[in-house]
Amino acid sequence: MSEANEKKDIQLFEDSPIRTAWDEEKEEWYFSIVDVVAVLTDQKTPRSASTYWAVLKKRLREEGASQLLTNCKQLKMTAADGKKRATDVANTEQLLRIIQSMPSPKAEPFKAWLA
């Protein structure tokens, strides 16, 4: 996905920002996984959400979901401090599979929000 072919945006889920990027070529949205983790697990800081995602990735690899993780992309997205950083992103299908691995009462409302 090239910078010229993508539109970046912030979408809100329950007043929490989720960084997104639209890929015109593939005609699909990509969502910041760390932002989704933060919302679904009530992480208070980007650092704690990032740590949670790192632990979850390790667990998913151990459970044999390495193909899912390999298919996740990284895009440069603007962080809370205003700097652009490489961020793990997933399309809707990948994100739904990742969400299944997170115990959260917000998972079902989030899935409905994605639809």
Secondary structure, DSSP 8 states (H G I E B T S, - for coil): --GGGEEEEEEEETTEEEEEEEETTTTEEEEEHHHHHHHHTT-SSHHHHHHHHHHHHHHHHHTT-HHHHHT-EEEEEE-TTS-EEEEEEEEHHHHHHHHTTS--TTHHHHHHHH-
